[in-house]
């Protein structure tokens, strides 16, 4: 069954292509600052998004930004949308400190394992 994967700007195009080849759809998402697509904070059941993928830097607030990653991903938590955050495995501890609290539906994933992790969730 086809699923929809929301993705932040800069997401690896080979991941998006592979997901399309597996029969899934992709939807560009914005972190509220970059204006890349639909604001991730506005996700709702009518968007039919089953997972969100993107790199760590799209969730870490810049100086002066008030929104924490937990707040930014609030809609994904409410609607139980899985979030996969790309970050090298050896840097997961540093990433957790930089991100602070994350919702339980979000996980750090080594970029080499991203497709496997997303595909497993979408089954």
PyMOL CGO cylinders between C-alpha atoms (Angstrom):
from pymol import cmd
from pymol.cgo import CYLINDER

trace = [
    CYLINDER, 0.00, 0.00, 0.00, 1.31, 3.40, -0.98, 0.3, 1, 1, 1, 1, 1, 1,
    CYLINDER, 1.31, 3.40, -0.98, 2.38, 5.75, 1.84, 0.3, 1, 1, 1, 1, 1, 1,
    CYLINDER, 2.38, 5.75, 1.84, 3.31, 9.43, 1.90, 0.3, 1, 1, 1, 1, 1, 1,
    CYLINDER, 3.31, 9.43, 1.90, 6.66, 10.56, 3.26, 0.3, 1, 1, 1, 1, 1, 1,
    CYLINDER, 6.66, 10.56, 3.26, 7.14, 14.20, 4.18, 0.3, 1, 1, 1, 1, 1, 1,
    CYLINDER, 7.14, 14.20, 4.18, 10.67, 15.47, 3.79, 0.3, 1, 1, 1, 1, 1, 1,
    CYLINDER, 10.67, 15.47, 3.79, 12.62, 18.56, 4.73, 0.3, 1, 1, 1, 1, 1, 1,
    CYLINDER, 12.62, 18.56, 4.73, 14.65, 20.58, 2.25, 0.3, 1, 1, 1, 1, 1, 1,
    CYLINDER, 14.65, 20.58, 2.25, 18.03, 19.03, 1.53, 0.3, 1, 1, 1, 1, 1, 1,
    CYLINDER, 18.03, 19.03, 1.53, 16.87, 15.46, 2.15, 0.3, 1, 1, 1, 1, 1, 1,
    CYLINDER, 16.87, 15.46, 2.15, 18.96, 13.01, 0.15, 0.3, 1, 1, 1, 1, 1, 1,
    CYLINDER, 18.96, 13.01, 0.15, 17.40, 12.80, -3.32, 0.3, 1, 1, 1, 1, 1, 1,
    CYLINDER, 17.40, 12.80, -3.32, 18.41, 9.15, -3.66, 0.3, 1, 1, 1, 1, 1, 1,
    CYLINDER, 18.41, 9.15, -3.66, 16.27, 8.32, -0.60, 0.3, 1, 1, 1, 1, 1, 1,
    CYLINDER, 16.27, 8.32, -0.60, 13.32, 10.14, -2.15, 0.3, 1, 1, 1, 1, 1, 1,
    CYLINDER, 13.32, 10.14, -2.15, 13.85, 8.43, -5.49, 0.3, 1, 1, 1, 1, 1, 1,
    CYLINDER, 13.85, 8.43, -5.49, 14.09, 4.99, -3.87, 0.3, 1, 1, 1, 1, 1, 1,
    CYLINDER, 14.09, 4.99, -3.87, 10.92, 5.64, -1.87, 0.3, 1, 1, 1, 1, 1, 1,
    CYLINDER, 10.92, 5.64, -1.87, 9.13, 6.66, -5.08, 0.3, 1, 1, 1, 1, 1, 1,
    CYLINDER, 9.13, 6.66, -5.08, 10.38, 3.49, -6.79, 0.3, 1, 1, 1, 1, 1, 1,
    CYLINDER, 10.38, 3.49, -6.79, 8.93, 1.47, -3.90, 0.3, 1, 1, 1, 1, 1, 1,
    CYLINDER, 8.93, 1.47, -3.90, 5.55, 3.03, -4.74, 0.3, 1, 1, 1, 1, 1, 1,
    CYLINDER, 5.55, 3.03, -4.74, 5.41, 5.74, -2.09, 0.3, 1, 1, 1, 1, 1, 1,
    CYLINDER, 5.41, 5.74, -2.09, 4.66, 9.45, -2.46, 0.3, 1, 1, 1, 1, 1, 1,
    CYLINDER, 4.66, 9.45, -2.46, 6.76, 12.34, -1.18, 0.3, 1, 1, 1, 1, 1, 1,
    CYLINDER, 6.76, 12.34, -1.18, 5.65, 15.73, 0.14, 0.3, 1, 1, 1, 1, 1, 1,
    CYLINDER, 5.65, 15.73, 0.14, 8.01, 18.67, 0.79, 0.3, 1, 1, 1, 1, 1, 1,
    CYLINDER, 8.01, 18.67, 0.79, 7.87, 20.06, 4.33, 0.3, 1, 1, 1, 1, 1, 1,
    CYLINDER, 7.87, 20.06, 4.33, 9.12, 23.28, 5.86, 0.3, 1, 1, 1, 1, 1, 1,
    CYLINDER, 9.12, 23.28, 5.86, 10.61, 23.72, 9.30, 0.3, 1, 1, 1, 1, 1, 1,
    CYLINDER, 10.61, 23.72, 9.30, 8.75, 27.03, 9.45, 0.3, 1, 1, 1, 1, 1, 1,
    CYLINDER, 8.75, 27.03, 9.45, 11.80, 29.06, 8.49, 0.3, 1, 1, 1, 1, 1, 1,
    CYLINDER, 11.80, 29.06, 8.49, 12.94, 27.78, 5.10, 0.3, 1, 1, 1, 1, 1, 1,
    CYLINDER, 12.94, 27.78, 5.10, 9.56, 27.90, 3.31, 0.3, 1, 1, 1, 1, 1, 1,
    CYLINDER, 9.56, 27.90, 3.31, 10.35, 24.64, 1.48, 0.3, 1, 1, 1, 1, 1, 1,
    CYLINDER, 10.35, 24.64, 1.48, 6.82, 23.21, 1.53, 0.3, 1, 1, 1, 1, 1, 1,
    CYLINDER, 6.82, 23.21, 1.53, 3.95, 22.55, 3.90, 0.3, 1, 1, 1, 1, 1, 1,
    CYLINDER, 3.95, 22.55, 3.90, 4.88, 23.68, 7.42, 0.3, 1, 1, 1, 1, 1, 1,
    CYLINDER, 4.88, 23.68, 7.42, 5.47, 20.54, 9.51, 0.3, 1, 1, 1, 1, 1, 1,
    CYLINDER, 5.47, 20.54, 9.51, 3.56, 22.23, 12.34, 0.3, 1, 1, 1, 1, 1, 1,
    CYLINDER, 3.56, 22.23, 12.34, 0.43, 22.19, 10.15, 0.3, 1, 1, 1, 1, 1, 1,
    CYLINDER, 0.43, 22.19, 10.15, 0.36, 18.44, 9.49, 0.3, 1, 1, 1, 1, 1, 1,
    CYLINDER, 0.36, 18.44, 9.49, -3.01, 16.83, 10.13, 0.3, 1, 1, 1, 1, 1, 1,
    CYLINDER, -3.01, 16.83, 10.13, -4.81, 13.62, 9.14, 0.3, 1, 1, 1, 1, 1, 1,
    CYLINDER, -4.81, 13.62, 9.14, -6.02, 15.18, 5.87, 0.3, 1, 1, 1, 1, 1, 1,
    CYLINDER, -6.02, 15.18, 5.87, -2.39, 15.39, 4.68, 0.3, 1, 1, 1, 1, 1, 1,
    CYLINDER, -2.39, 15.39, 4.68, -2.09, 11.58, 4.89, 0.3, 1, 1, 1, 1, 1, 1,
    CYLINDER, -2.09, 11.58, 4.89, 1.59, 11.79, 5.87, 0.3, 1, 1, 1, 1, 1, 1,
    CYLINDER, 1.59, 11.79, 5.87, 2.85, 8.48, 7.27, 0.3, 1, 1, 1, 1, 1, 1,
    CYLINDER, 2.85, 8.48, 7.27, 6.47, 9.45, 8.03, 0.3, 1, 1, 1, 1, 1, 1,
    CYLINDER, 6.47, 9.45, 8.03, 8.76, 12.47, 8.04, 0.3, 1, 1, 1, 1, 1, 1,
    CYLINDER, 8.76, 12.47, 8.04, 12.45, 12.34, 7.12, 0.3, 1, 1, 1, 1, 1, 1,
    CYLINDER, 12.45, 12.34, 7.12, 15.20, 14.92, 7.17, 0.3, 1, 1, 1, 1, 1, 1,
    CYLINDER, 15.20, 14.92, 7.17, 18.62, 15.86, 8.41, 0.3, 1, 1, 1, 1, 1, 1,
    CYLINDER, 18.62, 15.86, 8.41, 19.36, 16.97, 11.97, 0.3, 1, 1, 1, 1, 1, 1,
    CYLINDER, 19.36, 16.97, 11.97, 20.16, 20.57, 11.04, 0.3, 1, 1, 1, 1, 1, 1,
    CYLINDER, 20.16, 20.57, 11.04, 16.55, 21.18, 9.94, 0.3, 1, 1, 1, 1, 1, 1,
    CYLINDER, 16.55, 21.18, 9.94, 15.36, 20.67, 13.52, 0.3, 1, 1, 1, 1, 1, 1,
    CYLINDER, 15.36, 20.67, 13.52, 18.05, 22.44, 15.56, 0.3, 1, 1, 1, 1, 1, 1,
    CYLINDER, 18.05, 22.44, 15.56, 16.91, 26.04, 16.14, 0.3, 1, 1, 1, 1, 1, 1,
    CYLINDER, 16.91, 26.04, 16.14, 19.16, 28.89, 15.10, 0.3, 1, 1, 1, 1, 1, 1,
    CYLINDER, 19.16, 28.89, 15.10, 20.00, 31.61, 17.63, 0.3, 1, 1, 1, 1, 1, 1,
    CYLINDER, 20.00, 31.61, 17.63, 16.93, 33.78, 18.16, 0.3, 1, 1, 1, 1, 1, 1,
    CYLINDER, 16.93, 33.78, 18.16, 14.45, 31.09, 17.19, 0.3, 1, 1, 1, 1, 1, 1,
    CYLINDER, 14.45, 31.09, 17.19, 12.03, 30.27, 19.94, 0.3, 1, 1, 1, 1, 1, 1,
    CYLINDER, 12.03, 30.27, 19.94, 10.72, 26.94, 18.65, 0.3, 1, 1, 1, 1, 1, 1,
    CYLINDER, 10.72, 26.94, 18.65, 12.31, 23.82, 20.10, 0.3, 1, 1, 1, 1, 1, 1,
    CYLINDER, 12.31, 23.82, 20.10, 12.42, 20.57, 18.10, 0.3, 1, 1, 1, 1, 1, 1,
    CYLINDER, 12.42, 20.57, 18.10, 9.77, 19.14, 20.45, 0.3, 1, 1, 1, 1, 1, 1,
    CYLINDER, 9.77, 19.14, 20.45, 7.47, 22.06, 19.63, 0.3, 1, 1, 1, 1, 1, 1,
    CYLINDER, 7.47, 22.06, 19.63, 8.29, 21.94, 15.91, 0.3, 1, 1, 1, 1, 1, 1,
    CYLINDER, 8.29, 21.94, 15.91, 7.33, 18.24, 15.78, 0.3, 1, 1, 1, 1, 1, 1,
    CYLINDER, 7.33, 18.24, 15.78, 4.22, 18.61, 17.95, 0.3, 1, 1, 1, 1, 1, 1,
    CYLINDER, 4.22, 18.61, 17.95, 1.78, 17.69, 15.13, 0.3, 1, 1, 1, 1, 1, 1,
    CYLINDER, 1.78, 17.69, 15.13, 3.77, 14.56, 14.30, 0.3, 1, 1, 1, 1, 1, 1,
    CYLINDER, 3.77, 14.56, 14.30, 3.42, 13.45, 17.92, 0.3, 1, 1, 1, 1, 1, 1,
    CYLINDER, 3.42, 13.45, 17.92, -0.29, 14.22, 18.12, 0.3, 1, 1, 1, 1, 1, 1,
    CYLINDER, -0.29, 14.22, 18.12, -1.03, 12.36, 14.87, 0.3, 1, 1, 1, 1, 1, 1,
    CYLINDER, -1.03, 12.36, 14.87, 1.51, 9.58, 15.54, 0.3, 1, 1, 1, 1, 1, 1,
    CYLINDER, 1.51, 9.58, 15.54, 3.61, 10.25, 12.44, 0.3, 1, 1, 1, 1, 1, 1,
    CYLINDER, 3.61, 10.25, 12.44, 7.03, 8.59, 12.59, 0.3, 1, 1, 1, 1, 1, 1,
    CYLINDER, 7.03, 8.59, 12.59, 9.98, 10.98, 12.31, 0.3, 1, 1, 1, 1, 1, 1,
    CYLINDER, 9.98, 10.98, 12.31, 13.41, 9.84, 11.12, 0.3, 1, 1, 1, 1, 1, 1,
    CYLINDER, 13.41, 9.84, 11.12, 16.27, 12.27, 11.76, 0.3, 1, 1, 1, 1, 1, 1,
    CYLINDER, 16.27, 12.27, 11.76, 19.43, 11.63, 9.75, 0.3, 1, 1, 1, 1, 1, 1,
    CYLINDER, 19.43, 11.63, 9.75, 22.60, 11.89, 11.80, 0.3, 1, 1, 1, 1, 1, 1,
    CYLINDER, 22.60, 11.89, 11.80, 25.81, 9.83, 11.73, 0.3, 1, 1, 1, 1, 1, 1,
    CYLINDER, 25.81, 9.83, 11.73, 25.60, 7.00, 14.27, 0.3, 1, 1, 1, 1, 1, 1,
    CYLINDER, 25.60, 7.00, 14.27, 28.76, 8.11, 16.06, 0.3, 1, 1, 1, 1, 1, 1,
    CYLINDER, 28.76, 8.11, 16.06, 27.21, 11.51, 16.73, 0.3, 1, 1, 1, 1, 1, 1,
    CYLINDER, 27.21, 11.51, 16.73, 23.84, 10.44, 18.15, 0.3, 1, 1, 1, 1, 1, 1,
    CYLINDER, 23.84, 10.44, 18.15, 24.77, 11.44, 21.71, 0.3, 1, 1, 1, 1, 1, 1,
    CYLINDER, 24.77, 11.44, 21.71, 25.84, 14.92, 20.59, 0.3, 1, 1, 1, 1, 1, 1,
    CYLINDER, 25.84, 14.92, 20.59, 22.68, 15.21, 18.48, 0.3, 1, 1, 1, 1, 1, 1,
    CYLINDER, 22.68, 15.21, 18.48, 20.47, 14.31, 21.46, 0.3, 1, 1, 1, 1, 1, 1,
    CYLINDER, 20.47, 14.31, 21.46, 22.10, 17.07, 23.50, 0.3, 1, 1, 1, 1, 1, 1,
    CYLINDER, 22.10, 17.07, 23.50, 21.64, 19.59, 20.65, 0.3, 1, 1, 1, 1, 1, 1,
    CYLINDER, 21.64, 19.59, 20.65, 18.02, 18.61, 20.06, 0.3, 1, 1, 1, 1, 1, 1,
    CYLINDER, 18.02, 18.61, 20.06, 16.95, 18.35, 23.67, 0.3, 1, 1, 1, 1, 1, 1,
    CYLINDER, 16.95, 18.35, 23.67, 13.71, 16.52, 24.30, 0.3, 1, 1, 1, 1, 1, 1,
    CYLINDER, 13.71, 16.52, 24.30, 12.22, 14.77, 21.28, 0.3, 1, 1, 1, 1, 1, 1,
    CYLINDER, 12.22, 14.77, 21.28, 8.77, 13.26, 20.93, 0.3, 1, 1, 1, 1, 1, 1,
    CYLINDER, 8.77, 13.26, 20.93, 8.60, 9.46, 21.31, 0.3, 1, 1, 1, 1, 1, 1,
    CYLINDER, 8.60, 9.46, 21.31, 7.73, 9.08, 17.60, 0.3, 1, 1, 1, 1, 1, 1,
    CYLINDER, 7.73, 9.08, 17.60, 11.11, 10.57, 16.55, 0.3, 1, 1, 1, 1, 1, 1,
    CYLINDER, 11.11, 10.57, 16.55, 14.35, 8.66, 16.18, 0.3, 1, 1, 1, 1, 1, 1,
    CYLINDER, 14.35, 8.66, 16.18, 17.90, 9.36, 15.09, 0.3, 1, 1, 1, 1, 1, 1,
    CYLINDER, 17.90, 9.36, 15.09, 18.99, 7.21, 12.16, 0.3, 1, 1, 1, 1, 1, 1,
    CYLINDER, 18.99, 7.21, 12.16, 22.39, 6.82, 10.57, 0.3, 1, 1, 1, 1, 1, 1,
    CYLINDER, 22.39, 6.82, 10.57, 22.08, 8.05, 6.95, 0.3, 1, 1, 1, 1, 1, 1,
    CYLINDER, 22.08, 8.05, 6.95, 23.28, 4.66, 5.66, 0.3, 1, 1, 1, 1, 1, 1,
    CYLINDER, 23.28, 4.66, 5.66, 20.31, 3.02, 7.42, 0.3, 1, 1, 1, 1, 1, 1,
    CYLINDER, 20.31, 3.02, 7.42, 17.62, 5.57, 6.52, 0.3, 1, 1, 1, 1, 1, 1,
    CYLINDER, 17.62, 5.57, 6.52, 15.87, 3.67, 3.73, 0.3, 1, 1, 1, 1, 1, 1,
    CYLINDER, 15.87, 3.67, 3.73, 15.85, 0.45, 5.74, 0.3, 1, 1, 1, 1, 1, 1,
    CYLINDER, 15.85, 0.45, 5.74, 14.40, 2.22, 8.80, 0.3, 1, 1, 1, 1, 1, 1,
    CYLINDER, 14.40, 2.22, 8.80, 11.70, 4.04, 6.85, 0.3, 1, 1, 1, 1, 1, 1,
    CYLINDER, 11.70, 4.04, 6.85, 10.74, 0.98, 4.79, 0.3, 1, 1, 1, 1, 1, 1,
    CYLINDER, 10.74, 0.98, 4.79, 10.44, -1.13, 7.96, 0.3, 1, 1, 1, 1, 1, 1,
    CYLINDER, 10.44, -1.13, 7.96, 8.10, 1.44, 9.52, 0.3, 1, 1, 1, 1, 1, 1,
    CYLINDER, 8.10, 1.44, 9.52, 5.94, 1.74, 6.41, 0.3, 1, 1, 1, 1, 1, 1,
    CYLINDER, 5.94, 1.74, 6.41, 5.26, -1.99, 6.09, 0.3, 1, 1, 1, 1, 1, 1,
]
cmd.load_cgo(trace, "trace")
